Amino acid sequence: EAARKAVDEMLDEAFARRGLTAVEKKIEACAHTVVNTGCCLAAVPLWY
C-alpha cells in the first residue's frame, strides 16, 4: 500500500507541474521475493 501511495503522489506532482489533471490512473503494486535477477518497468503515456 505504501508503494501505491508513493506512485499516486508522484503522478499527481508530475501532472501538476505540466498544468494537467489525470483523467484515469491505474496503479498496480505487489510484493515479491527476488529469486533471480529481474527488472521493473514503469510506463506513463502522456497525450496532449
Phi, psi and omega per residue, in radians:
E1 nan -0.596 3.128
A2 -1.131 -0.680 3.120
A3 -1.132 -0.738 -3.139
R4 -1.078 -0.754 -3.135
K5 -1.134 -0.721 3.140
A6 -1.101 -0.763 3.125
V7 -1.136 -0.731 3.127
D8 -1.040 -0.762 3.130
E9 -1.156 -0.688 3.119
M10 -1.148 -0.677 3.090
L11 -1.110 -0.791 3.120
D12 -1.010 -0.769 -3.133
E13 -1.147 -0.762 -3.128
A14 -1.081 -0.757 3.137
F15 -1.219 -0.686 -3.138
A16 -1.100 -0.680 3.119
R17 -1.080 -0.504 -3.131
R18 -1.654 0.006 -3.135
G19 1.249 0.488 -3.114
L20 -2.016 2.882 2.987
T21 -2.184 2.463 -3.140
A22 -1.313 2.274 3.097
V23 -1.384 -0.670 -3.100
E24 -2.622 2.452 3.073
K25 -2.166 2.350 3.034
K26 -2.203 1.913 -3.091
I27 -2.113 2.227 3.087
E28 -2.140 2.324 3.099
A29 -2.348 2.547 3.107
C30 -2.594 2.789 3.078
A31 -1.914 2.488 -3.141
H32 -2.711 2.889 3.066
T33 -1.856 2.245 -3.128
V34 -1.375 2.127 3.088
V35 -1.773 -0.759 3.104
N36 -2.172 2.941 3.087
T37 -1.060 2.410 -3.123
G38 -2.443 -2.918 3.117
C39 -2.553 2.930 3.124
C40 -2.259 2.467 -3.138
L41 -2.187 2.285 3.025
A42 -2.207 2.188 -3.115
A43 -2.257 2.343 3.113
V44 -2.343 1.788 3.072
P45 -1.395 2.285 3.113
L46 -2.086 2.007 3.087
W47 -1.856 2.285 3.131
Y48 -1.817 nan nan
